[in-house]
Amino acid sequence: MNTVAHTQTRDPRVLLNEVRPHIRNLSVNVFDSGMTVWDREVALLLRDEVMVRDLAERVLGNAVM
């Protein structure tokens, strides 16, 4: 029996930014800043923890997936 499994991966940055129209609990000025949801969340991680941007993006990417 020969079966092949196909695995698809999606970019967590795209997934997170696609939910933007469904976010209702953030104030309007957050979206007026021109930041994407992804960039906003990375900025919050960088503010709250001492880490570099690359690590913050990996942490957020794992959380989204």
C-alpha positions in Angstrom: 0.0 0.0 0.0 1.6 3.2 -1.2 0.0 6.4 0.2 1.5 9.9 -0.1 0.7 12.5 2.5 0.6 16.1 1.2 1.3 18.7 3.8 0.4 22.4 3.2 1.9 25.2 5.3 0.4 28.6 5.5 2.2 31.8 6.4 1.1 32.8 10.0 1.6 36.5 9.0 -1.0 36.2 6.3 -3.4 34.2 8.6 -3.2 36.9 11.3 -3.7 39.8 9.0 -6.7 38.1 7.3 -8.7 38.4 10.6 -8.4 42.1 10.7 -11.9 42.8 9.4 -13.3 40.6 12.2 -11.6 42.4 15.1 -14.1 44.5 16.9 -12.6 45.1 20.3 -9.6 47.3 19.3 -10.0 51.0 19.1 -10.0 52.6 15.7 -6.8 54.5 16.2 -4.8 51.2 16.4 -5.7 50.6 12.7 -5.3 54.2 11.8 -1.6 53.9 12.5 -1.0 51.9 9.3 0.4 48.9 11.2 -0.8 45.4 10.3 -2.1 43.2 13.0 1.1 41.1 12.7 3.4 44.2 13.2 1.2 45.4 16.1 1.4 42.1 17.9 5.2 41.8 17.3 5.6 45.3 18.7 3.6 44.3 21.8 5.9 41.2 22.3 9.0 43.4 22.0 7.6 45.8 24.5 6.7 43.2 27.1 9.6 40.9 26.8 13.3 41.5 26.2 13.9 39.8 22.8 14.9 40.5 19.3 12.3 40.9 16.5 13.2 37.6 14.9 12.5 35.7 18.1 9.2 37.7 18.6 8.1 36.8 15.1 8.9 33.1 15.7 6.9 33.1 19.0 4.0 34.8 17.4 4.1 32.5 14.3 4.0 29.4 16.6 1.1 30.9 18.5 -0.9 31.6 15.3 -0.3 28.1 13.9 
